[in-house]
């Protein structure tokens, strides 16, 4: 069954490829060498279909076909959510504008997260780029191949929508909806790939790599926001019976322009609908023209440059001494809080590498950015329907603001899960070649760097927010939660961290049970803290005991022999 279903997906891709290649005149009008374009696409599809089916993931018990089926079902479930928008909102124009916005956003996120490596694949430099193949042909062949790979997801997303409208709309509306879905797909392809091509054309390679990393971080936040805002927005629209004229912020999205086709079909021939319809038709094809004619020049050279590793920092003309004003901030900070040169070395290594490693930032920064969003939604949920002053009183009297303190402690767990992993883990030989006779001191420096860089900023932020809003009494709550976080970090270091920083190959080793236990313990401590927060003296006493215990454990951490830090060839 798995082989049959996998073959079905592959046959779909081959059918789409044959259909695309029928429009030879269109491709040639875009300046593409059709013969080369055809060979590149056929080769890419053939090679992609030759990937192992069953044996690829024998260890996990999951085959590629099973993964494809699961993904197809998941996208169908998302398509059902899109269908609900059409059912709940009676205004077809508004419903389609919102549904197509969700559809386009979903495809754009997929393109960035899953298909960016196809557009930016550097392996072609060894085969295609030495040949006389133009930038335009290479760029458009990659975008077209992405569209072919995206087809299965588009089918899964659209299937529930098409089935619904088949029984509720007239035949003209059905065909128009299919056209709108195709145009929305084209818009997502053109905008995402066009942005990449513009960036890679006008930015340096290093800046371009940074932008890609931050875009992926931003998209994860958008998904998180949409999870909270989406249902509330739809509920507000349904209850208030809003129209597209009242929701003017939707006018700037191409999905609204494409949705206006249905408005024209229903007899609305206003100037606004006509302009939007023209934009919905013109913008996607202009985007194709811009990608192929304007931004593809120099594409091959930039892709070849992407294959190079990150360039090291250039040497400056003046030397930086270890003392004086020219010392970097992190050096001064490490010297002030570390008790030995070895401890300062651990502090500096973690501070520098975590600032320069894109993979680390891509995995960690979204979890850090979630915390302010949690605070905003906690405030909105607590004060729903209440004036601002009453909301603050409710948060202060109930102690709900303490939840934010303990949510921030989840950062510690994420940091220590990531701090030992790296794609360049082979460089960790230096730890075993260096004369580190007291690894406890080195790892204490690692701990201090993580706490100062990723936990202390949130405590400062909470202090600046909570003291003006909730009064001086919130200081002892913050001190107690910080002590709990410090103790938690030392326990994680002692029992979960088994490697030097950035010395282990990146892997998705599951520690779900351990994580659940830690989350459960933090939740329990947070609840107990909320129960006793009104007893000020008790909270102050527990905070003092917690900090005393933290410093005692820190001394033990320094003296530990760290036998777990033995050499591992990964």
SEZALO-95904 format. One line per 4 residues: number of its first residue (from 1); their letters; for each residue x negated, y negated, z negated of C-alpha. Coordinates in steps of 0.2 Angstrom, whole numbers, plus 2048, in hexadecimal, padded with zeros to 3 digits. Last residue first. Example, Ala and Ser with C-alpha at 12.3 -4.5 7.8 and 13.67 -1.06 7.14 Angstrom:
2> SA> 7BC 805 7DC  7C2 816 7D9
***
This chain:
570> XXXX> 769 7C8 7A8  757 7CB 7A4  75B 7C9 791  74D 7C4 785
566> XXXX> 753 7C4 773  75D 7B5 76C  767 7C1 761  759 7C2 754
562> XXXX> 75E 7B0 750  751 7AF 741  75D 7A4 737  754 796 72D
558> XXXX> 75C 787 737  76E 78F 736  76C 791 723  768 77F 722
554> XXXX> 778 77B 72C  782 786 721  77E 77B 712  781 76C 71C
550> XXXX> 792 772 721  797 778 710  793 766 709  79E 75F 717
546> XXXX> 7AD 76B 713  7AB 768 700  7AC 755 703  7BB 757 70F
542> XXXX> 7C4 762 703  7C2 755 6F5  7C8 747 700  7D7 751 706
538> XXXX> 7DB 755 6F4  7DA 743 6EF  7E5 73E 6FD  7F4 74A 6FA
534> XXXX> 7FE 745 708  7F4 750 714  7F8 760 70B  804 768 717
530> XXXX> 7FB 761 727  7EB 768 721  7F3 779 71F  7FA 778 731
526> XXXX> 7E9 773 737  7E0 781 72E  7ED 78D 735  7EB 786 747
522> XXXX> 7D8 787 746  7D9 799 740  7E5 79E 74E  7DA 795 75B
518> XXXX> 7CA 79E 754  7D4 7AF 754  7DA 7AC 766  7C9 7A8 76C
514> XXXX> 7C2 7B8 765  7D0 7C2 76D  7CE 7BA 77E  7BB 7BC 77F
510> XXXX> 7BB 7C0 791  7AB 7BF 79A  7AD 7B4 7A9  79B 7B3 7AE
506> XXXX> 78D 7A5 7B0  77C 7AD 7AE  775 7AA 79D  767 79E 798
502> XXXX> 770 78E 798  76D 78B 785  765 79A 77D  76F 7AA 77B
498> XXXX> 77A 7B3 76E  786 7A5 76A  796 7AE 762  791 7B2 750
494> XXXX> 785 7A5 74A  789 797 756  79C 799 754  79A 799 741
490> XXXX> 790 789 742  79D 781 74D  7AC 786 742  7A3 77E 733
486> XXXX> 7A0 76E 73D  7B2 76E 743  7B9 771 731  7AE 762 72B
482> XXXX> 7B6 757 739  7C7 75C 734  7C4 757 722  7BC 746 727
478> XXXX> 7CA 742 733  7D7 746 725  7CD 73B 719  7CD 72D 726
474> XXXX> 7E0 72E 729  7E4 725 718  7DC 715 71F  7EC 712 729
470> XXXX> 7F6 71A 736  7F5 70F 746  7E5 705 742  7DC 713 73A
466> XXXX> 7E2 720 746  7DC 719 757  7CA 714 753  7C7 723 748
462> XXXX> 7CF 72E 755  7C2 727 762  7B4 729 756  7B9 73B 752
458> XXXX> 7BB 73E 765  7A9 737 768  7A2 742 75A  7A8 753 762
454> XXXX> 7A0 754 774  78F 74B 773  78B 74B 760  792 75C 75D
450> XXXX> 78A 764 76C  779 75C 769  779 761 756  77C 773 75B
446> XXXX> 76E 774 767  763 76C 75A  768 779 74E  764 786 75C
442> XXXX> 752 780 75C  750 780 749  757 791 748  74B 797 756
438> XXXX> 73C 794 74A  72C 79B 753  731 794 764  720 795 76C
434> XXXX> 726 793 77E  726 7A2 78A  736 7A9 784  73F 798 786
430> XXXX> 737 794 796  73E 7A4 79E  74F 79B 79E  74C 795 7B0
426> XXXX> 755 7A5 7B5  765 79E 7AF  767 793 7BE  77A 796 7C0
422> XXXX> 77C 792 7AD  784 798 79D  77F 796 78B  788 785 788
418> XXXX> 798 78B 790  7A0 795 782  798 789 775  7A0 77A 77E
414> XXXX> 7B2 782 77F  7B2 787 76D  7AC 776 767  7B9 76E 772
410> XXXX> 7C7 777 769  7C2 76C 75A  7CB 75E 763  7DC 767 761
406> XXXX> 7D8 766 74E  7D7 753 74D  7E6 751 759  7F1 75C 74D
402> XXXX> 7ED 750 73F  7F8 743 748  807 74D 743  805 747 731
398> XXXX> 818 746 72F  818 735 727  80A 72E 733  812 735 743
394> XXXX> 824 72F 73E  81E 71E 739  815 71C 74A  825 721 753
390> XXXX> 82F 715 749  823 707 74E  824 70C 760  837 70D 761
386> XXXX> 83F 71E 762  847 727 770  839 734 771  82D 72F 764
382> XXXX> 826 740 760  825 746 772  81D 736 778  810 735 76A
378> XXXX> 80C 748 76D  80C 745 77F  7FF 737 77E  7F4 741 771
374> XXXX> 7F4 750 77D  7EF 745 78B  7E0 73F 781  7DB 751 77D
370> XXXX> 7DD 757 78F  7CD 74D 795  7C2 758 78A  7C9 768 792
366> XXXX> 7C7 761 7A3  7B5 75C 79F  7AE 76D 79A  7AF 778 7AA
362> XXXX> 7AB 76B 7B7  79E 763 7AB  795 774 7A9  795 778 7BC
358> XXXX> 78F 766 7C0  77F 768 7B5  776 757 7B2  77E 751 7A1
354> XXXX> 77F 763 79A  76C 765 79F  767 755 796  770 756 786
350> XXXX> 76D 769 784  75A 767 787  758 758 77C  761 75F 76C
346> XXXX> 757 770 76E  747 766 76F  74C 75B 760  74E 76B 756
342> XXXX> 73C 770 75B  735 75F 757  73C 760 745  74A 758 73B
338> XXXX> 756 752 748  763 744 745  758 734 749  74C 73C 756
334> XXXX> 75B 743 760  763 732 761  753 72A 766  750 737 773
330> XXXX> 763 736 779  761 724 77C  752 725 787  741 71E 780
326> XXXX> 73C 70E 788  73F 704 778  730 70C 76F  72A 71D 76D
322> XXXX> 728 72C 778  722 722 787  72B 721 797  71F 71E 7A6
318> XXXX> 722 711 7B3  724 714 7C5  732 720 7C3  732 732 7C8
314> XXXX> 741 737 7D1  74D 742 7C9  74E 753 7D0  757 757 7E0
310> XXXX> 766 762 7DE  764 771 7E9  764 770 7FC  772 778 805
306> XXXX> 77C 768 805  76F 761 811  774 76D 81E  786 768 81C
302> XXXX> 780 756 81E  777 75A 82E  786 763 836  793 755 831
298> XXXX> 788 747 83A  797 741 843  7A7 749 83D  7AE 739 836
294> XXXX> 7B5 72F 844  7BA 73B 852  7BF 74B 84A  7C5 746 839
290> XXXX> 7CC 735 83F  7D6 73E 84D  7DD 74B 841  7E2 73D 835
286> XXXX> 7EB 734 843  7F4 744 846  7FA 745 834  7FE 732 833
282> XXXX> 808 730 843  817 73C 83F  81A 737 82D  816 725 831
278> XXXX> 824 725 83E  830 72D 833  82C 720 825  82F 712 831
274> XXXX> 83F 719 837  846 71C 825  841 70A 820  849 702 82F
270> XXXX> 85A 70B 82B  860 719 836  868 724 828  872 730 832
266> XXXX> 86F 740 829  861 745 836  859 734 832  858 739 820
262> XXXX> 852 74A 824  843 742 82D  840 737 81E  838 746 815
258> XXXX> 828 743 81F  826 731 819  82A 736 807  81D 744 808
254> XXXX> 810 737 80E  810 72F 7FD  811 71C 7FB  824 71B 7FB
250> XXXX> 825 726 7EC  821 717 7E1  831 70F 7E7  83C 71B 7DC
246> XXXX> 84C 710 7DD  84D 711 7F0  84A 724 7F0  859 726 7E5
242> XXXX> 85C 729 7D2  86B 734 7CC  866 72F 7BA  868 741 7B3
238> XXXX> 860 749 7C2  852 73D 7C4  84E 73D 7B1  84E 750 7B1
234> XXXX> 842 750 7C1  836 745 7B8  837 74F 7A8  833 75F 7B1
230> XXXX> 824 757 7BA  81C 74D 7AC  816 75B 7A1  80F 768 7AE
226> XXXX> 80B 75A 7BA  7FF 752 7AD  7F5 763 7AB  7F5 765 7BE
222> XXXX> 7EE 753 7C0  7E1 757 7B2  7DB 766 7BC  7DB 75B 7CC
218> XXXX> 7CF 74E 7C3  7C2 75B 7BE  7C2 761 7D0  7C0 750 7D6
214> XXXX> 7B2 74D 7CA  7A8 75C 7D1  7AB 757 7E3  7A5 745 7DF
210> XXXX> 795 74B 7D7  791 755 7E6  794 746 7F1  789 73B 7E6
206> XXXX> 77B 748 7E8  77D 74A 7FB  77D 737 7FE  78D 72F 802
202> XXXX> 794 728 813  796 738 81E  799 745 80F  7A6 739 808
198> XXXX> 7AF 736 818  7AF 749 81C  7B5 74E 80B  7C3 741 80B
194> XXXX> 7C8 747 81D  7C8 759 816  7D4 755 808  7DF 749 813
190> XXXX> 7E0 753 823  7E4 763 81B  7F1 75C 80F  7F9 752 81D
186> XXXX> 7F9 762 829  802 76C 81B  80F 75D 819  811 75D 82C
182> XXXX> 814 770 82C  821 76F 81E  82A 760 827  82B 76B 837
178> XXXX> 832 779 82D  83F 76D 825  844 767 836  847 778 83B
174> XXXX> 852 77B 82C  85B 76A 82E  860 76E 840  867 77F 83B
170> XXXX> 873 778 82E  86E 779 81B  874 784 80D  870 796 812
166> XXXX> 860 794 81C  85C 785 810  859 792 802  84F 79F 80C
162> XXXX> 844 791 813  840 78A 802  83C 79C 7FA  830 7A0 809
158> XXXX> 827 78F 809  81B 792 7FB  817 7A4 800  815 79F 812
154> XXXX> 80A 791 80E  7FF 79C 803  7FD 7A8 811  7F8 79A 81E
150> XXXX> 7EA 793 813  7DD 79E 81B  7E3 798 82C  7E3 786 827
146> XXXX> 7D1 788 820  7CB 78F 830  7D2 780 839  7C9 774 82E
142> XXXX> 7B9 77E 831  7BB 77F 843  7BE 76C 843  7AE 768 83A
138> XXXX> 7A3 774 845  7AB 76E 856  7A9 75B 851  797 75D 84B
134> XXXX> 793 764 85C  78C 776 85F  77B 777 868  775 786 85D
130> XXXX> 76A 783 84D  77A 77E 844  783 78E 847  779 79C 840
126> XXXX> 76E 796 831  777 786 82E  787 790 82D  783 796 81C
122> XXXX> 786 784 814  799 786 812  7A0 775 80E  7B0 777 817
118> XXXX> 7B2 789 811  7AC 785 7FF  7BA 778 7FE  7C7 785 800
114> XXXX> 7CB 78B 7EF  7CB 77C 7E3  7CD 76E 7EF  7D8 776 7FC
110> XXXX> 7E3 77E 7EE  7E5 76D 7E6  7EA 765 7F7  7F6 773 7FA
106> XXXX> 7FF 771 7E9  7FF 75E 7EC  807 760 7FD  814 76B 7F6
102> XXXX> 818 760 7E7  81A 751 7F2  824 75B 7FE  830 760 7F0
98> XXXX> 831 74E 7EA  835 746 7FB  840 755 7FF  84B 752 7F0
94> XXXX> 84B 73F 7F3  851 741 805  85D 750 800  866 745 7F2
90> XXXX> 86E 753 7E8  85E 756 7DD  860 767 7D3  860 773 7E2
86> XXXX> 852 76B 7EC  847 76A 7DD  84B 77C 7D8  843 781 7E9
82> XXXX> 833 77A 7E4  833 784 7D5  837 794 7E0  828 78F 7EA
78> XXXX> 81D 790 7DA  824 7A2 7D8  81F 7A5 7EA  80E 79F 7E7
74> XXXX> 80C 7AB 7D9  813 7BA 7E3  806 7B6 7F1  7F8 7B5 7E5
70> XXXX> 7FD 7C6 7DD  7FD 7CD 7EF  7EC 7C6 7F4  7E4 7CC 7E3
66> XXXX> 7EB 7DE 7E6  7E4 7DE 7F8  7D3 7D8 7F1  7D2 7E7 7E5
62> XXXX> 7D4 7E7 7D3  7CD 7F5 7C7  7C1 7E9 7C0  7B1 7F3 7C4
58> XXXX> 7B8 7F8 7D5  7B9 7E5 7DA  7B1 7E5 7EB  7B4 7F8 7EE
54> XXXX> 7C6 7F6 7F3  7C7 7E9 801  7B5 7E5 805  7B4 7D5 810
50> XXXX> 7B6 7D9 823  7C5 7CD 824  7BA 7BE 821  7AE 7C3 82E
46> XXXX> 7BB 7C5 83B  7C3 7B5 836  7B3 7AB 837  7AD 7B4 847
42> XXXX> 7BE 7B0 850  7BD 79E 84A  7AB 79B 84F  7AE 7A3 860
38> XXXX> 7BE 799 864  7B5 788 85F  7A6 78D 86A  7B1 790 879
34> XXXX> 7BC 781 876  7AE 774 874  7B8 767 86A  7BA 755 86F
30> XXXX> 7CC 753 868  7D3 755 87A  7CA 766 87B  7D4 76C 86B
26> XXXX> 7E4 766 873  7E1 76D 884  7DD 77E 87C  7ED 780 873
22> XXXX> 7EF 793 874  7E0 795 868  7EC 790 859  7F8 79E 85D
18> XXXX> 7EA 7AB 85E  7E3 7A5 84E  7F4 7A6 846  7F6 7B8 84B
14> XXXX> 7E5 7BC 845  7E9 7B5 834  7F9 7BE 833  7F0 7CE 837
10> XXXX> 7E5 7CB 829  7F3 7C9 81D  7FC 7D9 823  7EB 7E3 822
6> XXXX> 7EB 7DE 80F  7FD 7E4 80D  7F9 7F5 816  7E9 7F7 80C
2> XX> 7F2 7F4 7FC  800 800 800
***
